[in-house]
């Protein structure tokens, strides 16, 4: 008799939010009752409601997803980015349940949690891949930072009282030098995050592209740019400039660099895989997350009635 491999789910939740921990405990209980093994990073279990659920295993934060079929994250975008960090390179898809405010990376909201658990048990989900960035920073010819980003890497001034002077390079050629607060290099997924706040365009997730968005640049040519997905991007801090800059990936991985430093970004070979429970159109996601007003839209039904000579209601 052939024994089927054990199904296993990794739960990641906001370690300092009681409601997130209580919901994680409820999800774990339901999954366990369905015969699905549940584990969580050890730091999420100590003294928490999730840790009190019998049968939940602790895993090493360095290798938390081994043998898991899905990483389920309960929290806001920051917690989901943590889940992406933990599952980096494993190929295990990530399913976000939004407990925050906007929650653009989340697939479902808190009120859909019961249905979500049912779909997980039934393996009723699809998987899509999202572009990530490989990011490296160099100083005096030395590699000082080697990281990655799902949303964006930002290069920003370290001192509030002074601008940073930098040159943006695309595909090995200089584009422009700016005195600015910084620059954001983003993926389409990150176009609704920091790049959006800095004035960049919203890019649909299935568009293969990278974004360059200056932050408060003092220059005539300082528009957001959309470049090809294979473009090699670089930001050089002018050697003559005073002060340092901060390089930050997804608001989580940070390094300080000085004048003359070079930051490079390109599409990574390791995408993040997101689990999808429905085929919601991205337009509807924008309307929902940003609370956009669409009153008065009559849509295709009204147009079909007009073309057939029927009443338009």
Backbone bond lengths (Angstrom), bond angles and torsions (degrees), N, CA, C in turn:
res aa  C-N    CA-C-N  psi(-1)  N-CA   C-N-CA  omega(-1)  CA-C   N-CA-C  phi
1 X - - - 1.475 - - 1.527 109.08 -
2 X 1.331 115.11 129.83 1.461 120.22 -178.63 1.524 110.24 -83.55
3 X 1.323 116.34 129.63 1.464 121.31 177.89 1.520 109.54 -92.30
4 X 1.330 115.28 124.55 1.462 119.27 179.68 1.527 110.17 -71.23
5 X 1.335 117.59 142.67 1.463 119.50 178.90 1.525 110.89 -63.90
6 X 1.311 116.53 145.32 1.462 122.07 -179.29 1.517 110.46 -68.93
7 X 1.319 115.46 132.79 1.460 120.13 173.88 1.529 108.51 -79.66
8 X 1.331 115.73 143.85 1.465 120.22 -174.04 1.521 109.43 -145.58
9 X 1.311 115.85 131.72 1.466 122.62 -179.92 1.530 108.61 -118.99
10 X 1.321 116.29 134.83 1.459 121.14 173.35 1.521 108.80 -96.48
11 X 1.315 117.54 122.63 1.465 122.91 177.57 1.521 109.74 -100.63
12 X 1.316 115.71 128.83 1.466 121.88 176.31 1.527 107.30 -124.38
13 X 1.313 117.45 128.24 1.459 120.65 -178.65 1.524 110.05 -137.99
14 X 1.317 114.47 165.62 1.459 120.72 178.73 1.523 108.60 -68.50
15 X 1.328 116.56 113.39 1.462 121.02 -171.48 1.533 113.28 -67.76
16 X 1.338 118.41 -18.48 1.465 120.18 -175.80 1.535 112.80 -109.93
17 X 1.339 116.04 7.47 1.459 119.12 178.08 1.523 109.62 -111.27
18 X 1.310 115.61 117.07 1.464 120.70 -177.14 1.525 111.06 -61.38
19 X 1.350 117.82 -40.85 1.462 119.56 -177.88 1.525 111.20 -64.71
20 X 1.333 116.57 -36.81 1.464 119.68 178.66 1.526 110.66 -66.18
21 X 1.329 116.50 -40.60 1.453 120.57 179.51 1.524 111.49 -67.25
22 X 1.321 116.86 -38.83 1.465 119.99 178.83 1.524 111.31 -66.71
23 X 1.322 116.56 -41.03 1.467 119.77 176.60 1.524 110.85 -65.69
24 X 1.333 117.11 -40.22 1.463 120.57 177.61 1.521 110.52 -60.68
25 X 1.338 116.69 -40.00 1.465 120.62 178.05 1.519 110.90 -63.41
26 X 1.338 116.92 -40.93 1.461 120.41 178.94 1.526 111.25 -65.48
27 X 1.332 116.70 -41.69 1.471 120.85 178.34 1.524 109.80 -64.03
28 X 1.330 116.79 -44.23 1.467 120.58 -179.89 1.523 110.79 -59.96
29 X 1.334 116.57 -42.63 1.475 120.44 -179.32 1.522 110.84 -61.32
30 X 1.324 117.18 -43.01 1.459 120.70 -179.41 1.519 111.60 -68.57
31 X 1.319 117.13 -40.12 1.462 119.78 179.42 1.526 110.93 -66.13
32 X 1.322 116.22 -42.58 1.454 120.21 179.16 1.524 111.52 -62.62
33 X 1.330 116.13 -38.75 1.462 119.65 179.55 1.523 111.58 -68.07
34 X 1.331 116.40 -22.23 1.460 120.86 177.11 1.525 112.11 -88.96
35 X 1.335 116.51 5.26 1.456 120.78 177.74 1.509 114.31 84.11
36 X 1.328 117.00 17.06 1.467 121.74 -179.85 1.526 108.67 -104.05
37 X 1.319 117.04 125.72 1.456 121.03 179.30 1.531 110.35 -69.53
38 X 1.321 115.60 145.98 1.468 121.79 -177.99 1.524 108.73 -128.19
39 X 1.324 116.02 136.29 1.457 121.61 174.41 1.520 108.82 -136.70
40 X 1.310 115.87 166.57 1.461 121.58 -178.97 1.518 108.47 -153.83
41 X 1.341 117.30 154.66 1.471 119.26 173.66 1.522 110.31 -56.12
42 X 1.324 115.90 140.57 1.465 120.31 -175.28 1.523 112.23 -55.09
43 X 1.327 117.19 -36.00 1.458 120.60 -179.17 1.508 113.95 -66.49
44 X 1.344 117.84 -18.11 1.460 121.61 179.94 1.528 112.05 -87.34
45 X 1.324 117.00 -5.06 1.461 119.75 -172.09 1.522 114.22 -105.26
46 X 1.306 117.34 -30.75 1.470 120.42 -173.71 1.534 111.54 -64.25
47 X 1.328 115.90 114.93 1.458 120.93 175.33 1.507 114.81 69.28
48 X 1.333 118.55 23.75 1.464 121.79 -177.93 1.523 110.07 -118.65
49 X 1.347 117.43 161.13 1.464 119.87 175.44 1.525 112.90 -57.82
50 X 1.324 117.05 -36.04 1.457 119.64 178.65 1.522 110.76 -63.91
51 X 1.331 116.19 -39.16 1.448 120.02 -179.67 1.510 113.52 -67.27
52 X 1.334 117.08 -19.30 1.466 120.50 -179.29 1.522 112.78 -86.63
53 X 1.343 117.08 -5.94 1.467 120.16 179.26 1.525 109.05 -79.10
54 X 1.300 116.28 120.61 1.463 121.27 -179.07 1.522 110.24 -65.42
55 X 1.330 116.04 130.57 1.458 120.65 176.98 1.507 114.54 103.22
56 X 1.340 117.74 -11.39 1.470 120.63 177.51 1.525 108.66 -79.76
57 X 1.327 115.80 122.96 1.456 120.03 -178.05 1.510 112.94 -91.73
58 X 1.317 115.95 150.19 1.468 121.64 176.05 1.523 109.17 -94.55
59 X 1.322 116.43 139.80 1.456 120.76 178.86 1.522 109.83 -125.07
60 X 1.291 115.43 158.16 1.461 123.13 178.59 1.519 109.04 -68.64
61 X 1.329 116.49 128.44 1.471 119.49 179.61 1.521 112.19 -58.65
62 X 1.326 117.77 -27.60 1.465 120.71 -178.73 1.518 111.87 -73.75
63 X 1.348 117.89 -27.46 1.468 121.88 179.98 1.527 109.38 -139.97
64 X 1.345 116.85 63.94 1.457 118.85 -169.48 1.521 115.27 -81.66
65 X 1.328 118.24 -17.08 1.450 120.24 -168.43 1.527 113.62 -107.03
66 X 1.329 118.25 8.71 1.452 120.62 -175.71 1.519 109.90 -62.27
67 X 1.325 116.39 124.03 1.453 120.93 178.76 1.509 114.60 81.90
68 X 1.319 118.99 3.48 1.465 121.23 -179.52 1.523 110.63 -89.85
69 X 1.315 115.87 148.06 1.456 119.91 176.00 1.521 112.02 -94.74
70 X 1.350 116.79 -17.89 1.456 120.70 -175.41 1.523 109.41 -158.45
71 X 1.327 115.70 142.06 1.460 121.73 170.95 1.526 107.23 -106.47
72 X 1.307 117.10 117.53 1.463 122.05 -179.63 1.524 108.01 -105.77
73 X 1.325 115.97 123.51 1.466 121.57 -175.44 1.521 109.86 -115.42
74 X 1.321 116.72 129.19 1.455 122.04 176.52 1.523 108.81 -113.98
75 X 1.333 116.12 113.65 1.460 120.62 -178.21 1.507 110.51 160.16
76 X 1.319 116.02 -164.96 1.455 121.50 175.94 1.514 111.12 -88.88
77 X 1.334 115.76 -169.37 1.461 119.99 -178.23 1.523 112.11 -60.30
78 X 1.344 117.24 -34.13 1.458 119.35 179.18 1.517 112.23 -62.78
79 X 1.336 116.66 -41.26 1.464 120.45 178.54 1.519 110.73 -69.09
80 X 1.337 116.57 -36.38 1.467 119.86 178.16 1.527 110.23 -66.56
81 X 1.332 117.04 -37.53 1.463 119.81 175.26 1.523 110.91 -64.29
82 X 1.327 116.97 -34.90 1.460 120.02 174.57 1.531 110.26 -63.97
83 X 1.329 116.77 -42.34 1.457 119.98 177.54 1.516 112.07 -61.57
84 X 1.343 116.30 -39.15 1.464 119.96 176.98 1.519 110.76 -64.91
85 X 1.320 116.38 -35.22 1.461 121.44 178.29 1.526 110.81 -66.59
86 X 1.324 116.63 -42.69 1.458 120.80 -179.74 1.523 112.47 -66.50
87 X 1.339 116.41 -35.11 1.468 120.06 -176.28 1.518 112.78 -94.69
88 X 1.301 116.85 6.26 1.461 122.02 -176.97 1.523 112.26 -51.97
89 X 1.337 116.02 124.61 1.453 121.39 174.56 1.512 115.71 82.89
90 X 1.330 117.90 -2.62 1.466 120.13 -176.73 1.524 112.68 -87.07
91 X 1.335 116.96 -22.71 1.453 120.25 -174.77 1.513 113.42 81.96
92 X 1.346 117.45 -1.62 1.460 121.25 179.81 1.533 109.00 -77.73
93 X 1.343 118.39 128.00 1.470 119.95 -179.13 1.521 112.26 -70.47
94 X 1.320 114.11 155.96 1.460 123.12 -174.97 1.523 108.85 -115.48
95 X 1.328 116.85 131.67 1.462 121.97 177.67 1.517 108.68 -120.76
96 X 1.334 116.88 116.21 1.454 121.21 -177.57 1.515 112.61 -99.54
97 X 1.332 115.83 132.35 1.464 122.69 173.27 1.525 107.17 -110.15
98 X 1.313 117.52 116.95 1.460 121.88 -171.31 1.526 112.21 -77.37
99 X 1.323 115.18 119.31 1.459 121.56 171.91 1.527 110.43 -117.04
100 X 1.333 116.02 8.08 1.455 120.45 -177.23 1.511 111.38 -101.52
101 X 1.328 116.28 -141.98 1.461 121.11 -176.94 1.522 110.44 -97.69
102 X 1.328 117.47 -81.54 1.465 119.86 -178.70 1.528 110.33 -77.13
103 X 1.319 117.26 -54.53 1.458 120.64 175.81 1.518 114.01 62.60
104 X 1.336 117.01 51.22 1.463 119.70 -176.72 1.522 112.69 -65.80
105 X 1.331 117.44 -28.71 1.453 119.78 -178.98 1.524 112.70 -80.61
106 X 1.322 116.88 -14.37 1.461 120.28 -177.09 1.522 110.60 -76.60
107 X 1.313 115.16 147.58 1.463 121.20 177.52 1.518 111.82 -89.46
108 X 1.335 117.17 -33.76 1.458 120.57 -176.00 1.529 110.06 -135.75
109 X 1.334 114.85 163.33 1.452 121.71 177.91 1.527 109.95 -99.87
110 X 1.312 115.33 167.95 1.464 122.11 -177.55 1.536 111.73 -54.60
111 X 1.342 117.13 -41.65 1.468 119.87 -174.98 1.527 112.74 -69.79
112 X 1.345 117.37 -12.37 1.463 120.62 178.18 1.527 112.43 -97.55
113 X 1.327 117.30 13.46 1.459 119.87 -170.76 1.531 112.65 -65.08
114 X 1.344 118.08 -38.77 1.468 119.78 179.83 1.523 111.40 -61.59
115 X 1.320 115.31 -47.32 1.466 119.07 178.62 1.519 110.72 -64.69
116 X 1.320 116.89 -35.73 1.464 120.97 179.15 1.520 111.53 -61.10
117 X 1.329 116.83 -44.94 1.462 120.51 179.15 1.527 110.25 -62.25
118 X 1.329 116.57 -40.37 1.468 120.14 178.25 1.529 111.07 -61.36
119 X 1.322 116.65 -41.18 1.465 119.72 -179.59 1.521 111.52 -70.32
120 X 1.320 117.00 -34.74 1.466 120.06 175.73 1.533 109.45 -62.57
121 X 1.321 116.55 -46.57 1.466 120.48 -179.72 1.523 111.35 -60.77
122 X 1.329 116.13 -36.05 1.455 120.82 -178.56 1.528 112.90 -87.71
123 X 1.321 116.61 1.66 1.477 122.29 -173.78 1.532 110.83 53.30
124 X 1.315 115.46 38.10 1.459 121.79 -177.73 1.522 109.70 -93.09
125 X 1.315 116.49 70.09 1.459 120.36 177.06 1.526 108.99 -153.16
126 X 1.310 114.77 157.64 1.454 121.75 174.61 1.527 108.33 -112.68
127 X 1.317 116.57 171.25 1.464 120.97 -176.98 1.522 109.35 -129.76
128 X 1.324 116.09 133.89 1.460 120.71 173.73 1.520 109.28 -124.74
129 X 1.322 115.66 152.77 1.458 121.15 -178.32 1.522 110.79 -101.77
130 X 1.318 116.16 139.11 1.455 122.61 177.44 1.532 109.78 -117.29
131 X 1.324 115.09 136.01 1.457 122.13 179.08 1.524 111.31 -62.17
132 X 1.323 116.41 140.38 1.459 121.54 171.77 1.530 109.15 -123.99
133 X 1.319 116.15 166.56 1.459 122.44 179.29 1.517 110.79 -107.93
134 X 1.318 116.44 139.13 1.461 121.87 166.84 1.521 106.53 -94.10
135 X 1.322 117.30 127.87 1.461 121.61 -172.16 1.525 109.47 -125.03
136 X 1.326 115.85 131.82 1.470 120.64 176.21 1.520 109.22 -136.72
137 X 1.320 116.29 144.15 1.463 121.80 177.07 1.522 109.03 -125.27
138 X 1.342 115.07 140.24 1.466 121.82 -176.59 1.523 109.38 -125.71
139 X 1.321 116.00 141.66 1.465 122.89 172.39 1.516 108.71 -135.81
140 X 1.328 116.01 126.46 1.467 121.53 179.48 1.537 111.18 52.35
141 X 1.339 115.42 39.02 1.459 119.76 179.09 1.506 114.87 77.60
142 X 1.337 118.20 2.55 1.463 122.14 -179.35 1.532 110.31 -105.34
143 X 1.318 116.26 135.76 1.457 120.81 174.60 1.531 108.42 -74.62
144 X 1.338 116.41 117.35 1.464 120.13 -176.60 1.527 112.23 -112.61
145 X 1.323 116.78 -5.83 1.465 119.98 -177.09 1.512 108.37 -158.12
146 X 1.319 116.53 127.76 1.459 121.97 178.40 1.519 107.22 -137.65
147 X 1.336 117.25 105.60 1.455 120.40 -172.27 1.532 109.66 -146.18
148 X 1.311 115.47 -162.15 1.466 120.93 -177.69 1.522 108.77 -153.48
149 X 1.335 116.50 168.86 1.464 120.51 179.98 1.515 109.87 -151.10
150 X 1.320 115.54 138.83 1.464 121.41 171.84 1.517 110.62 -86.74
151 X 1.332 116.83 -43.82 1.466 121.25 -179.97 1.526 112.48 -89.58
152 X 1.338 115.98 -61.60 1.455 119.23 -173.46 1.510 111.86 -165.62
153 X 1.329 114.07 161.99 1.455 121.81 164.16 1.525 106.35 -117.57
154 X 1.317 116.01 131.60 1.460 120.75 177.78 1.519 109.63 -113.79
155 X 1.329 115.25 143.35 1.461 122.52 173.39 1.523 105.43 -119.00
156 X 1.336 117.23 110.60 1.454 121.08 -171.11 1.517 111.77 -130.35
157 X 1.307 114.93 158.05 1.457 120.30 178.02 1.518 109.68 -62.37
158 X 1.335 115.16 143.03 1.459 120.15 -179.98 1.519 111.80 -88.25
159 X 1.340 116.62 -23.76 1.458 121.15 -178.16 1.518 109.88 -111.21
160 X 1.299 115.89 130.86 1.458 120.19 -177.44 1.522 111.97 -62.95
161 X 1.330 116.79 -32.52 1.469 119.85 -171.06 1.517 114.71 -82.52
162 X 1.337 118.75 -6.90 1.467 119.03 -178.90 1.523 111.11 -136.75
163 X 1.331 114.74 151.56 1.455 120.75 176.08 1.520 109.61 -77.78
164 X 1.331 114.65 166.37 1.452 120.34 170.76 1.528 107.31 -107.50
165 X 1.322 116.84 139.08 1.463 121.49 177.82 1.522 108.44 -104.28
166 X 1.320 115.08 124.22 1.456 119.27 -175.65 1.520 111.20 -146.70
167 X 1.317 114.41 158.29 1.458 121.91 174.77 1.519 108.67 -116.42
168 X 1.335 115.84 131.64 1.460 121.00 176.85 1.524 108.86 -94.79
169 X 1.316 114.83 133.26 1.462 121.50 -178.80 1.524 108.78 -121.16
170 X 1.321 116.53 135.72 1.467 121.76 177.54 1.518 108.79 -127.41
171 X 1.321 115.33 123.13 1.463 122.31 179.40 1.530 112.33 54.11
172 X 1.328 114.75 43.39 1.450 120.02 174.39 1.513 115.60 80.94
173 X 1.323 118.11 2.93 1.462 121.15 -179.51 1.523 110.13 -122.79
174 X 1.355 117.53 139.11 1.465 120.13 179.92 1.525 110.84 -70.45
175 X 1.317 116.37 137.95 1.465 121.21 179.31 1.519 111.60 -101.30
176 X 1.333 116.77 -52.95 1.461 119.90 -177.98 1.523 109.15 -165.85
177 X 1.326 115.53 153.46 1.459 121.98 174.41 1.521 108.36 -108.42
178 X 1.313 115.65 131.20 1.453 120.70 -177.07 1.528 111.07 -126.03
179 X 1.335 114.83 142.29 1.448 120.90 159.38 1.513 105.86 -94.16
180 X 1.322 117.92 118.60 1.466 119.44 -168.14 1.528 110.23 -156.65
181 X 1.328 114.74 177.86 1.460 119.65 172.18 1.516 111.40 -81.56
182 X 1.329 115.90 -18.67 1.450 119.78 178.45 1.511 111.44 155.04
183 X 1.332 115.85 -167.00 1.455 121.98 178.57 1.520 108.10 -147.92
184 X 1.337 115.36 146.21 1.459 122.02 178.69 1.530 108.52 -114.35
185 X 1.323 116.80 128.54 1.452 123.13 173.08 1.521 106.41 -109.30
186 X 1.332 117.51 117.37 1.461 120.20 -167.63 1.517 112.74 -130.79
187 X 1.312 114.64 160.06 1.461 123.29 171.24 1.526 108.96 -92.82
188 X 1.345 118.40 169.13 1.466 118.85 172.94 1.531 112.46 -57.10
189 X 1.330 118.16 -37.43 1.462 120.81 176.81 1.521 110.36 -60.12
190 X 1.329 117.12 -38.84 1.452 121.31 -179.74 1.514 114.88 -81.15
191 X 1.331 117.34 -1.27 1.466 119.13 -178.63 1.520 112.14 -66.87
192 X 1.336 118.21 -18.98 1.465 120.77 177.38 1.522 111.52 -100.27
193 X 1.323 117.21 10.03 1.467 121.40 -179.48 1.530 109.43 -107.90
194 X 1.327 117.97 -124.69 1.459 121.62 -175.73 1.528 111.60 -60.53
195 X 1.334 116.60 -39.74 1.466 119.90 -179.55 1.526 111.30 -59.43
196 X 1.321 116.55 -36.79 1.468 121.09 177.86 1.525 110.20 -65.20
197 X 1.333 116.54 -44.30 1.467 120.28 179.28 1.525 111.89 -63.16
198 X 1.330 116.01 -29.16 1.464 120.60 179.91 1.524 112.72 -85.06
199 X 1.329 117.95 2.00 1.458 121.33 176.61 1.509 114.83 99.67
200 X 1.325 117.98 13.38 1.450 121.33 179.88 1.518 112.36 -80.14
201 X 1.334 117.83 167.07 1.459 121.54 -179.32 1.525 111.69 -80.13
202 X 1.320 115.99 155.83 1.464 121.05 170.84 1.521 107.89 -83.57
203 X 1.322 116.01 126.53 1.461 121.47 -178.27 1.526 108.42 -116.31
204 X 1.320 116.73 130.24 1.469 120.72 -179.26 1.531 109.30 -63.11
205 X 1.329 117.68 142.61 1.469 120.92 -173.54 1.527 114.44 -59.87
206 X 1.331 117.42 -26.28 1.465 118.85 -178.08 1.528 112.85 -86.97
207 X 1.327 117.41 1.37 1.462 121.12 175.78 1.531 109.13 -81.08
208 X 1.302 116.14 129.78 1.461 120.04 178.23 1.526 108.46 -89.98
209 X 1.319 115.64 104.13 1.465 120.86 -175.43 1.520 109.16 -165.03
210 X 1.326 115.13 166.94 1.465 123.05 171.11 1.519 107.80 -127.44
211 X 1.319 117.51 155.88 1.456 121.91 -176.83 1.522 110.91 -119.24
212 X 1.336 114.59 144.74 1.461 122.34 172.49 1.523 106.44 -124.23
213 X 1.331 117.16 116.06 1.462 120.97 -174.62 1.528 109.25 -128.10
214 X 1.344 117.66 110.56 1.474 119.85 177.04 1.524 110.62 -72.27
215 X 1.340 115.49 151.21 1.462 121.19 178.85 1.526 107.99 -112.34
216 X 1.320 115.76 111.20 1.477 122.14 176.16 1.522 111.71 50.55
217 X 1.327 116.22 52.76 1.464 120.65 -178.94 1.524 110.84 -81.90
218 X 1.333 116.28 137.40 1.465 121.85 177.21 1.522 108.12 -93.87
219 X 1.336 116.21 80.06 1.466 121.39 -178.03 1.516 108.63 -162.44
220 X 1.342 115.95 153.29 1.456 120.08 177.33 1.527 111.18 -69.98
221 X 1.343 116.18 -39.89 1.457 120.16 179.08 1.528 108.07 -100.46
222 X 1.307 114.13 90.08 1.470 119.02 -178.72 1.518 109.02 -144.27
223 X 1.324 115.33 47.22 1.463 120.77 -179.91 1.526 110.75 -91.70
224 X 1.334 117.29 152.69 1.461 119.61 172.83 1.529 110.00 -61.34
225 X 1.306 116.81 144.05 1.451 122.51 -178.21 1.522 110.11 -121.53
226 X 1.330 116.13 142.94 1.459 122.77 172.10 1.522 106.67 -115.56
227 X 1.329 116.63 119.60 1.461 121.22 -175.26 1.527 109.49 -119.60
228 X 1.309 115.39 172.64 1.453 120.80 -177.26 1.517 113.04 -65.91
229 X 1.336 117.02 156.73 1.468 120.52 -176.29 1.516 113.84 -68.42
230 X 1.328 117.88 -20.58 1.467 120.40 179.80 1.518 112.31 -98.89
231 X 1.339 116.83 6.78 1.459 120.28 -179.88 1.523 110.65 -65.50
232 X 1.313 115.20 144.25 1.460 122.11 175.20 1.533 107.45 -101.05
233 X 1.309 116.20 119.26 1.455 121.81 -176.35 1.524 109.97 -106.61
234 X 1.318 115.38 145.05 1.460 119.56 177.62 1.525 109.35 -147.48
235 X 1.317 114.82 148.45 1.463 122.28 175.40 1.516 106.73 -127.41
236 X 1.343 116.25 122.97 1.465 120.77 178.13 1.516 109.44 -111.76
237 X 1.328 116.68 127.00 1.458 120.94 173.34 1.520 108.73 -81.34
238 X 1.310 116.30 130.32 1.459 119.74 -176.52 1.523 110.26 -61.99
239 X 1.325 115.86 134.45 1.462 120.93 -177.80 1.522 111.64 -65.26
240 X 1.338 116.26 -28.98 1.463 119.62 -178.35 1.521 112.82 -79.90
241 X 1.334 116.86 -12.10 1.456 120.56 -175.11 1.525 111.05 -72.01
242 X 1.317 114.93 156.36 1.457 120.79 176.16 1.530 109.29 -100.40
243 X 1.304 115.75 150.14 1.460 119.76 176.32 1.520 112.21 87.51
244 X 1.323 114.87 168.05 1.452 121.97 -177.19 1.517 110.48 -112.25
245 X 1.324 115.19 177.09 1.456 121.70 179.08 1.523 108.91 -131.28
246 X 1.323 115.11 164.36 1.460 122.13 178.55 1.522 108.47 -115.92
247 X 1.314 116.47 126.72 1.457 122.59 174.95 1.524 107.39 -102.07
248 X 1.332 116.35 125.59 1.464 119.74 -173.61 1.527 110.32 -135.89
249 X 1.325 116.73 126.62 1.465 122.86 177.78 1.519 109.74 -103.33
250 X 1.322 116.32 115.87 1.471 122.61 176.50 1.521 113.03 57.07
251 X 1.339 117.62 23.37 1.455 120.61 -179.67 1.513 113.74 69.07
252 X 1.347 117.69 14.08 1.462 120.60 -172.91 1.525 113.10 -124.35
253 X 1.324 118.26 -36.89 1.461 122.10 -174.88 1.522 107.59 -117.33
254 X 1.348 116.35 119.23 1.461 121.75 -165.96 1.516 110.87 -130.75
255 X 1.352 115.39 145.80 1.457 120.87 171.02 1.532 108.05 -146.76
256 X 1.328 116.15 144.50 1.467 121.75 174.36 1.518 109.00 -92.55
257 X 1.338 116.67 137.00 1.466 121.71 177.95 1.520 108.76 -131.34
258 X 1.327 115.59 155.04 1.452 120.77 -177.28 1.511 113.32 -107.67
259 X 1.341 117.34 -177.14 1.459 121.93 177.53 1.523 110.93 -53.70
260 X 1.327 115.86 140.46 1.457 121.24 -179.03 1.516 114.32 88.41
261 X 1.328 117.75 -6.71 1.464 120.77 -179.23 1.527 110.47 -70.52
262 X 1.313 114.51 156.66 1.462 121.27 179.64 1.534 108.64 -130.58
263 X 1.334 115.30 129.01 1.463 121.52 178.83 1.519 108.36 -115.74
264 X 1.321 116.83 125.56 1.465 121.97 -177.89 1.521 109.65 -115.63
265 X 1.343 115.99 143.35 1.457 121.37 177.88 1.518 109.52 -142.72
266 X 1.307 115.56 138.35 1.456 122.02 176.54 1.520 108.77 -152.59
267 X 1.316 116.31 165.71 1.456 119.76 179.61 1.522 110.48 -62.41
268 X 1.321 115.22 132.13 1.457 120.81 -179.70 1.521 110.90 -83.14
269 X 1.320 115.53 154.89 1.458 120.97 174.88 1.524 111.88 -77.99
270 X 1.335 117.26 -7.97 1.461 121.53 -177.59 1.532 109.65 -111.86
271 X 1.319 118.59 96.71 1.469 119.89 176.29 1.522 110.43 -76.01
272 X 1.317 115.90 164.71 1.463 121.67 169.30 1.519 107.29 -94.66
273 X 1.323 116.01 133.50 1.463 121.51 -179.67 1.527 108.89 -100.87
274 X 1.332 116.36 122.42 1.462 122.32 -179.41 1.519 110.06 -108.27
275 X 1.328 116.57 132.47 1.457 121.53 175.60 1.523 109.22 -80.66
276 X 1.317 116.24 135.85 1.464 122.10 178.62 1.517 109.78 -118.55
277 X 1.325 116.64 131.65 1.457 121.57 179.39 1.518 112.48 -96.25
278 X 1.307 116.61 -15.16 1.464 121.12 178.80 1.520 108.19 -148.68
279 X 1.302 116.05 168.59 1.464 121.45 179.45 1.528 110.48 -103.83
280 X 1.321 115.96 50.21 1.461 121.02 179.75 1.525 110.49 -61.09
281 X 1.323 116.22 132.82 1.454 121.50 177.47 1.525 109.20 -67.74
282 X 1.326 117.21 138.19 1.459 120.57 -176.22 1.526 111.53 -60.66
283 X 1.341 117.46 -30.67 1.463 120.48 176.50 1.524 110.41 -58.26
284 X 1.333 116.55 -43.68 1.463 119.90 179.50 1.519 111.24 -65.28
285 X 1.325 117.15 -34.72 1.466 120.13 177.85 1.526 110.03 -64.44
286 X 1.334 117.42 -42.52 1.463 120.89 177.55 1.526 111.00 -60.56
287 X 1.330 116.06 -46.29 1.461 120.55 -179.32 1.522 110.54 -60.22
288 X 1.335 116.26 -42.66 1.451 120.65 -177.99 1.526 111.89 -70.50
289 X 1.323 117.45 -49.19 1.459 120.80 -173.85 1.526 112.31 -69.55
290 X 1.328 117.10 -37.04 1.463 120.70 -178.19 1.532 112.52 -97.68
291 X 1.339 116.18 3.21 1.466 121.28 179.62 1.531 110.60 52.62
292 X 1.326 115.94 49.94 1.461 121.28 -177.81 1.529 110.49 -76.43
293 X 1.321 115.59 144.64 1.452 121.01 -179.03 1.531 110.38 -86.95
294 X 1.334 117.03 123.44 1.470 121.44 179.80 1.523 110.75 -127.28
295 X 1.314 116.19 20.41 1.461 120.04 179.90 1.531 110.02 -62.62
296 X 1.337 116.42 138.40 1.461 121.46 -179.08 1.510 113.51 98.66
297 X 1.340 116.22 -13.73 1.473 118.55 178.36 1.517 109.24 -71.07
298 X 1.339 116.16 130.33 1.457 120.13 -178.46 1.518 112.42 -106.83
299 X 1.320 116.97 -23.52 1.451 120.60 169.65 1.508 115.81 74.90
300 X 1.326 114.76 -168.50 1.457 121.90 -172.42 1.517 112.24 -66.73
301 X 1.348 118.57 -32.21 1.461 120.36 -178.27 1.517 111.17 -61.30
302 X 1.348 115.93 -45.63 1.463 119.79 179.51 1.513 111.23 -64.93
303 X 1.337 117.44 -38.42 1.470 119.48 -179.78 1.517 111.39 -66.82
304 X 1.340 116.66 -37.95 1.460 119.39 178.33 1.522 110.72 -65.58
305 X 1.343 117.39 -39.10 1.453 120.40 178.47 1.521 111.06 -64.66
306 X 1.344 116.29 -39.99 1.456 119.20 179.64 1.523 111.32 -66.42
307 X 1.340 117.22 -40.83 1.465 119.66 -179.22 1.512 112.31 -68.42
308 X 1.359 117.64 -25.12 1.465 120.61 179.37 1.527 112.54 -93.52
309 X 1.313 116.65 0.36 1.447 120.85 179.25 1.509 114.09 84.73
310 X 1.341 118.28 4.33 1.458 122.56 -179.82 1.516 110.51 -81.97
311 X 1.322 116.23 173.22 1.465 121.08 -179.56 1.522 111.19 -71.33
312 X 1.293 115.61 141.76 1.469 121.12 175.52 1.515 107.67 -101.54
313 X 1.310 117.21 113.33 1.450 119.71 -176.81 1.499 110.50 -102.06
